[in-house]
Amino acid sequence: MTAAIIGWAHTPFGKLADETVESLIVRVATEALANAGIEAKDVDEIVLGHFNAGFSPQDFTASLVLQASPDLRFKRAVRVENACATGSAAVHMGIKSIEARAARIVLAVGVEQMTTTPAAEIGRNLLKASYVREEAGIDGGFAGVFGQIAARYFQKYGDQSDALAMIAAKNHKNGVSNPYAQMRKDFGYDFCRTESEKNPFVAGPLKRTDCSLVSDGAAAVVLADIETALKFSKAVAFRAAEHVQDFLPMSKRDILKFEGCALGWQRALAKSGLQLGDLSFVETHDCFTVAELIEYEAMGLTPEGEGARAIKEGWTQKDGKLPVNPSGGLKAKGHPIGATGVSMHALTAMQLTDTAGGIQVKNARLGGIFNMGGAAVANYVSILERIK
């Protein structure tokens, strides 16, 4: 263990018309420092995760974090981007600075404002996280990419519509108790399973309830080296933090295997000295329900092609043997691209400090996180444990 989370902050996710990228950044940066009990002058480095890709007219946003306090002026600040894993990229970069002893305390922030962009532009912006030369023409935008993945999975392993509806229903039910979630409504299995005017097919076999939401929001965590962290009131340490990058074109990979995800989990579990069954819960990247289904297999919960067992037998329910997405996941919580990975780390820290409120998993001791950029291209796995 080389780094720990000592403070965090999280805005609600959703349509935040009265906010801006700048106001969201300032809000969570200020609140995270206060939550940690640390002064801005003690921060050594700032890392901002902000995908943008045309969502905001203001690019070059790293220095906006300095607006949170005059005492952040002249601190090192950098913006990172790795598609939908941008938030975890910010967190992991902060960890690396601490590991290299280039910093004792790092402020990692993730942000996105998407809802002010017209729908057609949103689709084009998100497709920039695919391999444009080969995949830009896929109907349905990024939903179309995962619609193709779902169709191939169904062709190989049979119709999985029941399992996808169960995943959607699980995550929406969990999201009801998450005060940060964009959609706090329990739709139930029947609604998620049935095509209707309110739940039409969007791409391939994916319906609206299979797709994550377009969102605004921000989250932040304060990171510290272990020696420093133990001086504060709470500390949630990284047992492992692994990043695996795969080829961008889907044509160069077996897209049904999520091999980068699988390797990330293998490396993280080996580094932490743990087995998957040791974890109390997992927050995983359910940008689409089929992604969560395949991630069950990639993390080693089931063999390939058998991910449906995990949801049908109740393993991943909040009271199951490995709760997955007790927060409601991206499906219910929302998915402001740059904020998602930081949100996962903040919510996991809340779970492990028994401060997660209605989404609290009983006796949570070890938490796993998987955050994915693109179609299993950027793969980040973190395993966290409370040490104070």
C-alpha positions as CSV (number, residue, x, y, z in Angstrom):
1,M,0.0,0.0,0.0
2,T,1.4,3.3,-1.1
3,A,-1.6,5.7,-1.1
4,A,-4.9,6.2,0.6
5,I,-8.0,8.3,0.2
6,I,-8.5,10.7,3.1
7,G,-11.3,12.8,1.9
8,W,-14.0,13.0,-0.8
9,A,-16.9,14.9,-2.3
10,H,-19.7,14.2,-4.7
11,T,-22.3,16.3,-6.4
12,P,-25.7,14.8,-7.4
13,F,-25.6,13.5,-11.0
14,G,-28.2,14.6,-13.5
15,K,-29.3,17.7,-15.5
16,L,-27.6,20.5,-13.6
17,A,-28.6,23.5,-15.6
18,D,-27.5,26.0,-13.0
19,E,-24.0,24.6,-12.8
20,T,-21.0,24.9,-15.1
21,V,-17.8,22.8,-15.5
22,E,-16.0,25.5,-13.4
23,S,-18.6,25.6,-10.7
24,L,-18.8,21.8,-10.4
25,I,-15.0,21.6,-10.1
26,V,-14.8,24.3,-7.5
27,R,-17.6,22.8,-5.5
28,V,-16.2,19.3,-5.2
29,A,-12.6,20.5,-4.7
30,T,-13.6,22.7,-1.8
31,E,-15.8,20.0,-0.2
32,A,-13.2,17.3,-0.6
33,L,-10.5,19.3,1.1
34,A,-12.9,20.1,3.9
35,N,-14.0,16.5,4.2
36,A,-10.3,15.5,4.6
37,G,-9.6,18.2,7.1
38,I,-6.8,19.6,5.0
39,E,-5.9,23.0,3.8
40,A,-5.4,23.9,0.2
41,K,-1.9,25.1,0.8
42,D,-0.9,21.5,1.8
43,V,-1.9,20.0,-1.6
44,D,1.2,19.1,-3.7
45,E,-0.5,18.2,-7.0
46,I,-3.8,18.5,-8.7
47,V,-5.1,16.0,-11.4
48,L,-8.3,16.8,-13.2
49,G,-10.2,14.2,-15.2
50,H,-12.3,15.8,-18.0
51,F,-13.2,14.0,-21.2
52,N,-14.9,17.0,-22.9
53,A,-14.7,15.9,-26.6
54,G,-16.8,19.0,-27.5
55,F,-19.2,18.9,-24.5
56,S,-17.8,22.2,-23.1
57,P,-16.5,25.2,-25.0
58,Q,-13.9,25.6,-22.3
59,D,-11.0,23.3,-22.9
60,F,-7.6,23.4,-21.1
61,T,-9.5,23.0,-17.8
62,A,-6.8,21.9,-15.3
63,S,-6.3,25.3,-13.9
64,L,-10.0,25.7,-13.1
65,V,-9.4,23.7,-9.9
66,L,-7.3,26.6,-8.7
67,Q,-10.4,28.6,-8.5
68,A,-11.4,26.7,-5.4
69,S,-8.8,28.5,-3.3
70,P,-6.0,31.2,-3.7
71,D,-3.8,28.7,-1.9
72,L,-3.9,26.3,-4.8
73,R,-2.2,28.9,-7.0
74,F,1.2,27.7,-8.4
75,K,0.4,24.1,-7.5
76,R,1.2,21.5,-10.2
77,A,-2.0,20.8,-12.1
78,V,-2.7,18.6,-15.1
79,R,-5.7,17.4,-17.0
80,V,-5.9,13.7,-18.1
81,E,-8.3,11.9,-20.4
82,N,-8.9,8.2,-21.2
83,A,-12.5,8.1,-22.5
84,C,-15.1,6.8,-20.0
85,A,-12.2,5.8,-17.6
86,T,-11.0,9.4,-17.4
87,G,-11.9,9.7,-13.7
88,S,-9.9,6.6,-12.7
89,A,-7.0,7.9,-14.9
90,A,-6.9,11.0,-12.7
91,V,-7.0,8.9,-9.5
92,H,-4.3,6.5,-10.7
93,M,-2.1,9.3,-11.9
94,G,-2.3,10.8,-8.4
95,I,-1.3,7.5,-6.9
96,K,1.7,7.3,-9.2
97,S,3.0,10.7,-8.1
98,I,2.7,9.5,-4.5
99,E,4.4,6.2,-5.3
100,A,7.2,8.2,-6.9
101,R,7.5,10.4,-3.9
102,A,6.9,13.4,-6.0
103,A,3.9,14.3,-3.9
104,R,2.5,13.6,-0.4
105,I,-1.0,14.9,-1.0
106,V,-2.9,14.9,-4.4
107,L,-6.3,16.3,-5.2
108,A,-8.0,14.3,-7.9
109,V,-11.1,15.8,-9.5
110,G,-13.4,14.4,-12.2
111,V,-16.1,16.4,-14.0
112,E,-18.3,16.5,-17.0
113,Q,-21.3,18.6,-18.2
114,M,-23.1,16.8,-21.0
115,T,-26.8,17.8,-20.9
116,T,-26.3,21.3,-22.4
117,T,-25.2,19.7,-25.6
118,P,-27.8,18.8,-28.3
119,A,-28.6,15.1,-28.6
120,A,-27.1,14.6,-32.0
121,E,-23.9,16.2,-30.9
122,I,-23.8,14.0,-27.8
123,G,-23.8,10.9,-30.0
124,R,-21.0,12.3,-32.1
125,N,-19.0,13.3,-29.1
126,L,-19.3,9.8,-27.5
127,L,-18.3,8.1,-30.7
128,K,-14.9,9.8,-30.4
129,A,-14.2,7.1,-27.8
130,S,-14.4,4.5,-30.5
131,Y,-12.1,3.7,-33.4
132,V,-13.4,6.4,-35.8
133,R,-11.8,4.9,-38.9
134,E,-13.8,1.8,-38.6
135,E,-16.6,2.4,-36.1
136,A,-17.9,6.0,-36.7
137,G,-20.5,4.8,-39.1
138,I,-22.2,2.4,-36.6
139,D,-25.9,3.3,-36.3
140,G,-27.0,4.5,-32.8
141,G,-23.7,6.1,-31.7
142,F,-21.9,4.4,-28.8
143,A,-25.1,2.6,-27.9
144,G,-24.8,1.1,-31.4
145,V,-21.3,-0.1,-30.5
146,F,-22.6,-2.0,-27.5
147,G,-25.7,-3.0,-29.4
148,Q,-23.4,-4.9,-31.8
149,I,-21.5,-6.4,-28.8
150,A,-24.8,-7.6,-27.3
151,A,-26.0,-9.0,-30.6
152,R,-22.8,-11.0,-31.0
153,Y,-23.0,-12.2,-27.5
154,F,-26.6,-13.4,-28.0
155,Q,-25.6,-15.1,-31.3
156,K,-22.8,-17.0,-29.5
157,Y,-24.4,-17.8,-26.1
158,G,-28.2,-17.4,-26.7
159,D,-30.7,-14.7,-25.9
160,Q,-29.7,-12.9,-22.7
161,S,-32.6,-10.5,-22.5
162,D,-33.8,-11.8,-19.2
163,A,-30.4,-11.4,-17.6
164,L,-30.0,-7.8,-19.0
165,A,-33.4,-6.9,-17.7
166,M,-32.5,-8.3,-14.3
167,I,-29.2,-6.3,-14.2
168,A,-31.1,-3.1,-15.1
169,A,-33.8,-3.8,-12.5
170,K,-31.1,-4.5,-9.8
171,N,-29.2,-1.3,-10.5
172,H,-32.3,0.9,-10.6
173,K,-33.5,-0.6,-7.3
174,N,-30.1,0.1,-5.7
175,G,-30.1,3.6,-7.1
176,V,-33.3,4.5,-5.2
177,S,-31.3,4.8,-2.0
178,N,-28.4,6.8,-3.5
179,P,-28.9,10.5,-2.9
180,Y,-26.4,11.3,-5.7
181,A,-28.2,9.2,-8.4
182,Q,-29.7,10.8,-11.4
183,M,-32.6,8.3,-11.6
184,R,-34.0,7.2,-8.3
185,K,-36.8,4.9,-9.4
186,D,-37.3,1.2,-9.1
187,F,-38.6,0.2,-12.5
188,G,-38.9,-3.5,-11.7
189,Y,-38.0,-6.5,-13.9
190,D,-41.1,-6.5,-16.0
191,F,-40.7,-2.9,-17.2
192,C,-37.0,-3.4,-18.0
193,R,-37.8,-6.7,-19.8
194,T,-40.6,-5.5,-22.0
195,E,-40.4,-3.3,-25.1
196,S,-42.8,-0.4,-24.8
197,E,-43.3,3.2,-25.8
198,K,-41.4,4.3,-22.7
199,N,-38.7,1.5,-23.1
200,P,-38.1,1.1,-26.8
201,F,-35.2,-0.7,-28.4
202,V,-32.3,1.7,-28.9
203,A,-29.6,-0.4,-30.6
204,G,-29.6,-4.1,-31.4
205,P,-31.2,-6.0,-28.5
206,L,-30.6,-3.1,-26.1
207,K,-33.5,-1.1,-24.8
208,R,-33.5,2.2,-23.1
209,T,-33.3,0.6,-19.7
210,D,-30.1,-1.1,-20.9
211,C,-28.3,2.2,-21.4
212,S,-26.6,4.6,-19.0
213,L,-27.7,8.2,-18.7
214,V,-26.4,11.4,-20.2
215,S,-25.3,13.4,-17.1
216,D,-23.7,16.4,-15.5
217,G,-21.7,16.0,-12.3
218,A,-18.4,16.0,-10.5
219,A,-16.6,14.1,-7.7
220,A,-13.2,14.5,-6.0
221,V,-10.9,12.6,-3.7
222,V,-7.9,13.6,-1.6
223,L,-5.0,11.2,-1.8
224,A,-2.1,10.9,0.6
225,D,0.8,8.6,1.2
226,I,0.2,6.1,3.9
227,E,2.3,7.7,6.6
228,T,0.5,11.0,6.0
229,A,-2.9,9.4,5.7
230,L,-2.6,7.8,9.1
231,K,-2.4,11.2,10.7
232,F,-5.9,12.0,9.5
233,S,-9.3,11.0,10.9
234,K,-9.9,8.4,8.2
235,A,-7.9,6.5,5.6
236,V,-9.0,4.1,2.8
237,A,-5.9,2.5,1.3
238,F,-5.3,1.1,-2.1
239,R,-4.4,-2.6,-1.9
240,A,-4.0,-2.5,-5.7
241,A,-4.4,-0.1,-8.6
242,E,-3.9,-1.6,-12.0
243,H,-4.3,-0.1,-15.5
244,V,-4.4,-2.2,-18.7
245,Q,-4.8,-0.6,-22.1
246,D,-6.0,-2.6,-25.1
247,F,-6.2,-2.0,-28.8
248,L,-8.7,0.6,-29.8
249,P,-10.2,-1.1,-32.9
250,M,-12.8,-3.8,-32.0
251,S,-11.6,-5.6,-35.1
252,K,-8.3,-6.4,-33.5
253,R,-9.9,-8.1,-30.5
254,D,-12.4,-10.7,-29.4
255,I,-14.8,-8.1,-28.2
256,L,-16.8,-10.6,-26.1
257,K,-14.0,-11.4,-23.8
258,F,-13.1,-7.9,-22.4
259,E,-9.5,-9.2,-22.1
260,G,-8.1,-6.0,-20.7
261,C,-10.7,-6.0,-17.9
262,A,-9.8,-9.7,-17.1
263,L,-6.1,-8.9,-17.0
264,G,-6.6,-5.9,-14.9
265,W,-8.6,-7.9,-12.3
266,Q,-6.0,-10.7,-12.4
267,R,-3.1,-8.3,-11.7
268,A,-5.0,-6.4,-9.0
269,L,-6.0,-9.6,-7.1
270,A,-2.5,-11.0,-7.4
271,K,-1.0,-7.7,-6.2
272,S,-3.4,-7.4,-3.2
273,G,-3.0,-11.1,-2.3
274,L,-6.8,-11.5,-2.4
275,Q,-9.3,-13.6,-4.3
276,L,-12.5,-12.2,-5.8
277,G,-14.6,-13.8,-3.1
278,D,-12.7,-11.8,-0.5
279,L,-14.3,-8.6,-1.7
280,S,-17.3,-7.2,0.1
281,F,-18.7,-5.5,-3.1
282,V,-17.7,-4.3,-6.5
283,E,-18.6,-1.1,-8.4
284,T,-18.3,-1.9,-12.0
285,H,-18.7,-0.1,-15.3
286,D,-22.3,-0.7,-16.5
287,C,-22.4,1.8,-19.3
288,F,-24.7,-0.7,-20.8
289,T,-26.2,-3.8,-19.1
290,V,-24.4,-6.1,-21.5
291,A,-21.1,-4.6,-20.2
292,E,-21.9,-5.6,-16.7
293,L,-22.8,-9.1,-17.9
294,I,-19.5,-9.6,-19.7
295,E,-17.6,-8.0,-16.7
296,Y,-19.0,-10.8,-14.4
297,E,-17.1,-13.2,-16.6
298,A,-14.0,-11.0,-17.0
299,M,-13.6,-10.5,-13.2
300,G,-13.8,-14.3,-12.8
301,L,-17.2,-14.5,-11.2
302,T,-18.4,-17.0,-13.8
303,P,-16.9,-18.8,-16.8
304,E,-17.2,-17.2,-20.3
305,G,-20.7,-17.3,-21.6
306,E,-22.2,-17.9,-18.2
307,G,-22.5,-14.4,-16.8
308,A,-26.3,-14.7,-16.6
309,R,-25.9,-17.1,-13.7
310,A,-24.5,-14.4,-11.5
311,I,-27.6,-12.2,-11.8
312,K,-30.2,-15.0,-12.1
313,E,-28.9,-16.8,-9.0
314,G,-28.8,-13.5,-7.0
315,W,-25.1,-13.4,-6.5
316,T,-24.7,-9.7,-7.4
317,Q,-27.8,-8.4,-5.6
318,K,-27.1,-6.0,-2.7
319,D,-27.5,-8.9,-0.2
320,G,-25.8,-11.5,-2.5
321,K,-22.4,-13.1,-2.1
322,L,-20.8,-10.3,-4.2
323,P,-22.9,-7.2,-4.4
324,V,-22.2,-5.4,-7.7
325,N,-23.1,-1.7,-8.1
326,P,-24.8,-1.1,-4.8
327,S,-24.7,2.5,-5.8
328,G,-27.0,1.8,-8.7
329,G,-24.1,2.0,-11.1
330,L,-23.9,4.2,-14.1
331,K,-27.3,2.8,-15.1
332,A,-29.1,4.6,-12.3
333,K,-26.5,7.0,-10.9
334,G,-25.7,8.5,-14.3
335,H,-22.5,8.8,-16.3
336,P,-20.8,12.2,-16.5
337,I,-17.8,10.8,-18.4
338,G,-14.9,12.5,-16.6
339,A,-16.5,12.2,-13.1
340,T,-17.5,8.5,-13.2
341,G,-14.2,6.9,-12.1
342,V,-13.7,9.4,-9.3
343,S,-17.3,8.9,-8.2
344,M,-16.6,5.1,-8.0
345,H,-13.6,5.7,-5.7
346,A,-15.5,8.2,-3.5
347,L,-18.5,5.9,-3.1
348,T,-16.3,3.0,-2.3
349,A,-14.5,5.0,0.3
350,M,-17.9,5.9,1.8
351,Q,-18.8,2.2,1.9
352,L,-15.6,1.2,3.6
353,T,-16.0,4.0,6.3
354,D,-19.7,3.0,6.9
355,T,-20.9,6.4,5.7
356,A,-22.8,5.3,2.5
357,G,-26.2,5.7,4.0
358,G,-29.0,3.9,2.2
359,I,-26.7,2.1,-0.2
360,Q,-24.4,0.8,2.6
361,V,-23.3,-2.8,2.2
362,K,-23.3,-4.6,5.5
363,N,-19.9,-5.2,7.0
364,A,-18.1,-3.8,4.0
365,R,-14.3,-4.4,4.4
366,L,-12.8,-4.6,0.9
367,G,-14.2,-2.9,-2.2
368,G,-13.4,-3.5,-5.8
369,I,-13.7,-1.0,-8.7
370,F,-13.7,-1.5,-12.4
371,N,-13.8,1.6,-14.7
372,M,-13.7,1.2,-18.4
373,G,-12.9,3.6,-21.3
374,G,-14.4,2.8,-24.7
375,A,-15.3,-0.8,-25.4
376,A,-12.9,-2.4,-22.9
377,V,-10.0,-0.4,-24.2
378,A,-8.9,1.5,-21.1
379,N,-9.3,-0.8,-18.1
380,Y,-8.7,0.4,-14.5
381,V,-9.1,-1.8,-11.4
382,S,-8.7,-0.6,-7.8
383,I,-9.0,-2.6,-4.6
384,L,-9.6,-0.5,-1.5
385,E,-9.4,-1.3,2.3
386,R,-10.0,1.0,5.2
387,I,-6.9,1.3,7.4
388,K,-8.1,4.0,9.8
